Structures are given as C-alpha cells and as structure tokens.
Amino acid sequence: MKKLTDQILFDVIKPRPNDSFKGTYGKVTLIGGNRNFGGAIIMASTAAVCSGAGLVTTATDPSNSGALHSQLPEAMFADFNNADQVASLVEPATTVVVGPGLGDDQTGLAILKNVFDHTNEKQNVVIDGSAITLMAREGLAQPKGNIIYTPHQMEWQRLSGIKITEQSEERNREAQAKLNATVVLKKHHTEIYTNDDVYQLTIGTPAQAVGGMGDTLAGMVGGFTAEFSKAPLKAVLAAVYAHSAVAEQIAKNQYLVLPHQISRALPSFMKKMESGQTEHQIGFLS
C-alpha cells in the first residue's frame, strides 16, 4: 500500500494558462439533495466550485433552490424531478457527482436510474452516499464512465458484501477489481483502491468527524477531476489529500472543522500549492 504525500498536490495543481476560460476547467453536474437533505448537495456543490471547476450545475429538489442561490451564486440550479433536464445536464458534463443527500426512497431511485442512463464512457462519474446504498439494495448495474465510488465503511459493506470487520486490503482489492472502478474508502487513514495500486492517506484529524465531511470530499473529487481532467486518477488522489491537509491546518485553531470551511479555504490553499511550497512551510491560513 503506497503512502500518499503532498507531492501529489504539486503533481496536479499547476498555474493556469493565461488564455484559459471557464470552459477550460470542465463542467460538473451534481445530483442530490432531497427536501430533508439539501445541505448535503449544497456542501458538495460548494466544494466543486471552490475546487476550480469551470461550470457547476446542481440538480436538486426545488425546495433547495433559494438556499443554493443565496449560499452559492456561482452554481446553476435545476429541478432533479425533471428527467429530461437532468439528462441534458448529465450528458455533456466532464464529471457527474450523484448521491449526496439524494435519499434512498423511490424518488431517489428514479432519479438515480435516469442519471445512470445518460452517462458515457468519456465522463468521470462520482457515486456517493445514497446512490451507493441504492445501487447495492436494488442491484443496479454500474453506469458507463470512469467510475469513482466514495463510500464510508458501511456503504462499502453494502456495495462489496464485505463486513466492516473483514475489510482487509486483500478483500477490498478483490472487490475493486470486480467493479473495475476507483474506490475511495473513507475511514481513519482513508484508502484509495485503483486498478493498479492501493494508496493510503496518512494525514487527517478527528476534528473532521462532522456531518457533511464526505459530501465535501465528493464535491472536491468532482471539481478536481473536471479541472484536471487529463489525469483523473491523480486528480482523485490530490482531492483526497487536499481535503485532509486543509482540515489539519484549520484544526490547529479549532476544536472541530466545519466542512464548508475546507471548501472556502481551497482557493488560497491551491494558490500556495501552485507556487511549489508545502502547506507545512507556508501556513496558508495564517
């Protein structure tokens, strides 16, 4: 198992070309957030925007539109109940993120099936939260695309059939190989399973044990894979590392870290990474 280091940040986060525009950095379509869990998709969307994705559209329950517009005016809104509109937003996306706050009821299932029907092989598809639970429960086939799962250990148990107490590296490798997908297994020292290697995150803080932390990570993975689309696997690894690196810095002065604080700190953090300095040397939040 390879240890992730901050080198992945310098490998991925490079200066932006002078002639770039929003289309240079990809489109992210996020789908989730029912009436009860709108915060999840707003946090994921915030992370995608703050990660640097060029265009971000959030398909969610209409009850969340006001909160989305007030908290994140950079994101566009769509009604996730409008199947045709969702399909038209999924098809051209560089990266699709589905699941945060979606819910595992029949409405969520119908929305998920619609999304899965309209992905394609050229896209990154981040499957998180409720979408993983629905896939496992309903036996849904994996959609087309470069698939990236972001489960916590119970969601991974549902998807892989491996009990939490038996989730060894060997068994997880076997399950990942059957899926032929990237698996970001969220845990103490998160593990990332790919077709070629297994990586372990050795940083992080218990201050991250807050609701919405996983939604933020899913959004970051969405933003990074859209912005740095030429190397999607490295983009996933960089997003995972940056998520905890930023949290560690915030935790130096706070008992806990709120997920949206990670997102809001990302632009400054990424600027310092662009210049080739480590986050430990610069103290980017000071």
Order of alpha helices (4+ residues) and beta strands (2+ residues): beta-alpha-beta-alpha-beta-alpha-beta-alpha-beta-alpha-beta-alpha-beta-alpha-alpha-beta-beta-beta-alpha-alpha-alpha-alpha
